[in-house]
Amino acid sequence: MDFRSDILVHRDRLYRLALSLLGDQVEAEDVVQDVMLKAWEHREEWGSIERPLAWLSQMTKNQALDKMRKMRPDPLPKEGSAQWQHPNLVETPQSTEGLALMQHLISDLPSPLDSIVRLRDIEGLSYREIALELQLSEDQVRVYLHRARTKIKEKYLKLQRFGL
């Protein structure tokens, strides 16, 4: 495997992933730079990596989530806590709080649902591309995407109704 042709070519996609999680361009750039450095440091493992993009994406997600924890003085409240009941927590999905909440709801999905939502709704990949990337059938991708969107919608609506 070659750094330029197999690792570096994914930098833009990794940046979009980090940006979708963090919502901050500078922080997303830092995450991608850290991931590129980690990939280089683990170059002796490259021979055993079958899907470089999946490997890099997972590192990017982990790095971004770590950065989110460090950036946020008080972590997102657990579902059902009093803070989730606050009427101004979510006004619209476009608001800063709403965007952070949507990012959290996506991050809270189990794997591979979180990856499928990001690849489809953020990256804009086709069902076929996602199926190849995640080694699933296109039908599985469609079913998982529907389940993921349903879970996000249910949790979001529950918050809109303040748990009622």
MODELLER restraints for C-alpha pairs under 7 A, 6 or more apart:
rsr = mdl.restraints
at = mdl.atoms
rsr.add(forms.Gaussian(group=physical.xy_distance, feature=features.Distance(at['CA:1:A'], at['CA:46:A']), mean=6.18, stdev=0.5))
rsr.add(forms.Gaussian(group=physical.xy_distance, feature=features.Distance(at['CA:1:A'], at['CA:47:A']), mean=6.72, stdev=0.5))
rsr.add(forms.Gaussian(group=physical.xy_distance, feature=features.Distance(at['CA:6:A'], at['CA:52:A']), mean=6.88, stdev=0.5))
rsr.add(forms.Gaussian(group=physical.xy_distance, feature=features.Distance(at['CA:7:A'], at['CA:52:A']), mean=6.82, stdev=0.5))
rsr.add(forms.Gaussian(group=physical.xy_distance, feature=features.Distance(at['CA:10:A'], at['CA:53:A']), mean=6.71, stdev=0.5))
rsr.add(forms.Gaussian(group=physical.xy_distance, feature=features.Distance(at['CA:11:A'], at['CA:32:A']), mean=6.91, stdev=0.5))
rsr.add(forms.Gaussian(group=physical.xy_distance, feature=features.Distance(at['CA:14:A'], at['CA:32:A']), mean=6.37, stdev=0.5))
rsr.add(forms.Gaussian(group=physical.xy_distance, feature=features.Distance(at['CA:14:A'], at['CA:57:A']), mean=6.26, stdev=0.5))
rsr.add(forms.Gaussian(group=physical.xy_distance, feature=features.Distance(at['CA:14:A'], at['CA:60:A']), mean=6.53, stdev=0.5))
rsr.add(forms.Gaussian(group=physical.xy_distance, feature=features.Distance(at['CA:15:A'], at['CA:28:A']), mean=5.92, stdev=0.5))
rsr.add(forms.Gaussian(group=physical.xy_distance, feature=features.Distance(at['CA:15:A'], at['CA:29:A']), mean=6.36, stdev=0.5))
rsr.add(forms.Gaussian(group=physical.xy_distance, feature=features.Distance(at['CA:15:A'], at['CA:32:A']), mean=5.89, stdev=0.5))
rsr.add(forms.Gaussian(group=physical.xy_distance, feature=features.Distance(at['CA:18:A'], at['CA:28:A']), mean=4.90, stdev=0.5))
rsr.add(forms.Gaussian(group=physical.xy_distance, feature=features.Distance(at['CA:18:A'], at['CA:31:A']), mean=6.78, stdev=0.5))
rsr.add(forms.Gaussian(group=physical.xy_distance, feature=features.Distance(at['CA:18:A'], at['CA:60:A']), mean=6.44, stdev=0.5))
rsr.add(forms.Gaussian(group=physical.xy_distance, feature=features.Distance(at['CA:18:A'], at['CA:61:A']), mean=6.74, stdev=0.5))
rsr.add(forms.Gaussian(group=physical.xy_distance, feature=features.Distance(at['CA:18:A'], at['CA:64:A']), mean=5.91, stdev=0.5))
rsr.add(forms.Gaussian(group=physical.xy_distance, feature=features.Distance(at['CA:19:A'], at['CA:25:A']), mean=6.10, stdev=0.5))
rsr.add(forms.Gaussian(group=physical.xy_distance, feature=features.Distance(at['CA:19:A'], at['CA:28:A']), mean=5.00, stdev=0.5))
rsr.add(forms.Gaussian(group=physical.xy_distance, feature=features.Distance(at['CA:20:A'], at['CA:103:A']), mean=6.97, stdev=0.5))
rsr.add(forms.Gaussian(group=physical.xy_distance, feature=features.Distance(at['CA:21:A'], at['CA:64:A']), mean=6.67, stdev=0.5))
rsr.add(forms.Gaussian(group=physical.xy_distance, feature=features.Distance(at['CA:21:A'], at['CA:103:A']), mean=5.62, stdev=0.5))
rsr.add(forms.Gaussian(group=physical.xy_distance, feature=features.Distance(at['CA:22:A'], at['CA:28:A']), mean=6.54, stdev=0.5))
rsr.add(forms.Gaussian(group=physical.xy_distance, feature=features.Distance(at['CA:22:A'], at['CA:64:A']), mean=6.65, stdev=0.5))
rsr.add(forms.Gaussian(group=physical.xy_distance, feature=features.Distance(at['CA:22:A'], at['CA:68:A']), mean=6.63, stdev=0.5))
rsr.add(forms.Gaussian(group=physical.xy_distance, feature=features.Distance(at['CA:31:A'], at['CA:60:A']), mean=6.65, stdev=0.5))
rsr.add(forms.Gaussian(group=physical.xy_distance, feature=features.Distance(at['CA:31:A'], at['CA:63:A']), mean=6.20, stdev=0.5))
rsr.add(forms.Gaussian(group=physical.xy_distance, feature=features.Distance(at['CA:31:A'], at['CA:64:A']), mean=6.17, stdev=0.5))
rsr.add(forms.Gaussian(group=physical.xy_distance, feature=features.Distance(at['CA:32:A'], at['CA:60:A']), mean=6.66, stdev=0.5))
rsr.add(forms.Gaussian(group=physical.xy_distance, feature=features.Distance(at['CA:35:A'], at['CA:59:A']), mean=6.41, stdev=0.5))
rsr.add(forms.Gaussian(group=physical.xy_distance, feature=features.Distance(at['CA:35:A'], at['CA:60:A']), mean=6.10, stdev=0.5))
rsr.add(forms.Gaussian(group=physical.xy_distance, feature=features.Distance(at['CA:69:A'], at['CA:75:A']), mean=6.65, stdev=0.5))
rsr.add(forms.Gaussian(group=physical.xy_distance, feature=features.Distance(at['CA:77:A'], at['CA:83:A']), mean=6.29, stdev=0.5))
rsr.add(forms.Gaussian(group=physical.xy_distance, feature=features.Distance(at['CA:77:A'], at['CA:84:A']), mean=6.59, stdev=0.5))
rsr.add(forms.Gaussian(group=physical.xy_distance, feature=features.Distance(at['CA:84:A'], at['CA:159:A']), mean=6.80, stdev=0.5))
rsr.add(forms.Gaussian(group=physical.xy_distance, feature=features.Distance(at['CA:85:A'], at['CA:162:A']), mean=4.94, stdev=0.5))
rsr.add(forms.Gaussian(group=physical.xy_distance, feature=features.Distance(at['CA:85:A'], at['CA:163:A']), mean=6.93, stdev=0.5))
rsr.add(forms.Gaussian(group=physical.xy_distance, feature=features.Distance(at['CA:89:A'], at['CA:97:A']), mean=6.50, stdev=0.5))
rsr.add(forms.Gaussian(group=physical.xy_distance, feature=features.Distance(at['CA:90:A'], at['CA:97:A']), mean=6.04, stdev=0.5))
rsr.add(forms.Gaussian(group=physical.xy_distance, feature=features.Distance(at['CA:90:A'], at['CA:98:A']), mean=5.16, stdev=0.5))
rsr.add(forms.Gaussian(group=physical.xy_distance, feature=features.Distance(at['CA:91:A'], at['CA:98:A']), mean=6.77, stdev=0.5))
rsr.add(forms.Gaussian(group=physical.xy_distance, feature=features.Distance(at['CA:92:A'], at['CA:98:A']), mean=5.80, stdev=0.5))
rsr.add(forms.Gaussian(group=physical.xy_distance, feature=features.Distance(at['CA:93:A'], at['CA:99:A']), mean=5.63, stdev=0.5))
rsr.add(forms.Gaussian(group=physical.xy_distance, feature=features.Distance(at['CA:105:A'], at['CA:152:A']), mean=6.06, stdev=0.5))
rsr.add(forms.Gaussian(group=physical.xy_distance, feature=features.Distance(at['CA:106:A'], at['CA:114:A']), mean=5.58, stdev=0.5))
rsr.add(forms.Gaussian(group=physical.xy_distance, feature=features.Distance(at['CA:106:A'], at['CA:152:A']), mean=6.98, stdev=0.5))
rsr.add(forms.Gaussian(group=physical.xy_distance, feature=features.Distance(at['CA:107:A'], at['CA:114:A']), mean=6.09, stdev=0.5))
rsr.add(forms.Gaussian(group=physical.xy_distance, feature=features.Distance(at['CA:113:A'], at['CA:144:A']), mean=5.95, stdev=0.5))
rsr.add(forms.Gaussian(group=physical.xy_distance, feature=features.Distance(at['CA:113:A'], at['CA:145:A']), mean=6.55, stdev=0.5))
rsr.add(forms.Gaussian(group=physical.xy_distance, feature=features.Distance(at['CA:113:A'], at['CA:148:A']), mean=5.57, stdev=0.5))
rsr.add(forms.Gaussian(group=physical.xy_distance, feature=features.Distance(at['CA:116:A'], at['CA:130:A']), mean=6.93, stdev=0.5))
rsr.add(forms.Gaussian(group=physical.xy_distance, feature=features.Distance(at['CA:116:A'], at['CA:145:A']), mean=6.21, stdev=0.5))
rsr.add(forms.Gaussian(group=physical.xy_distance, feature=features.Distance(at['CA:117:A'], at['CA:145:A']), mean=6.21, stdev=0.5))
rsr.add(forms.Gaussian(group=physical.xy_distance, feature=features.Distance(at['CA:117:A'], at['CA:148:A']), mean=6.97, stdev=0.5))
rsr.add(forms.Gaussian(group=physical.xy_distance, feature=features.Distance(at['CA:119:A'], at['CA:125:A']), mean=5.66, stdev=0.5))
rsr.add(forms.Gaussian(group=physical.xy_distance, feature=features.Distance(at['CA:119:A'], at['CA:130:A']), mean=6.71, stdev=0.5))
rsr.add(forms.Gaussian(group=physical.xy_distance, feature=features.Distance(at['CA:120:A'], at['CA:126:A']), mean=6.64, stdev=0.5))
rsr.add(forms.Gaussian(group=physical.xy_distance, feature=features.Distance(at['CA:127:A'], at['CA:138:A']), mean=5.70, stdev=0.5))
rsr.add(forms.Gaussian(group=physical.xy_distance, feature=features.Distance(at['CA:127:A'], at['CA:141:A']), mean=6.42, stdev=0.5))
rsr.add(forms.Gaussian(group=physical.xy_distance, feature=features.Distance(at['CA:128:A'], at['CA:138:A']), mean=5.79, stdev=0.5))
rsr.add(forms.Gaussian(group=physical.xy_distance, feature=features.Distance(at['CA:131:A'], at['CA:137:A']), mean=5.40, stdev=0.5))
rsr.add(forms.Gaussian(group=physical.xy_distance, feature=features.Distance(at['CA:131:A'], at['CA:138:A']), mean=5.35, stdev=0.5))
rsr.add(forms.Gaussian(group=physical.xy_distance, feature=features.Distance(at['CA:131:A'], at['CA:141:A']), mean=6.25, stdev=0.5))
rsr.add(forms.Gaussian(group=physical.xy_distance, feature=features.Distance(at['CA:158:A'], at['CA:164:A']), mean=6.97, stdev=0.5))
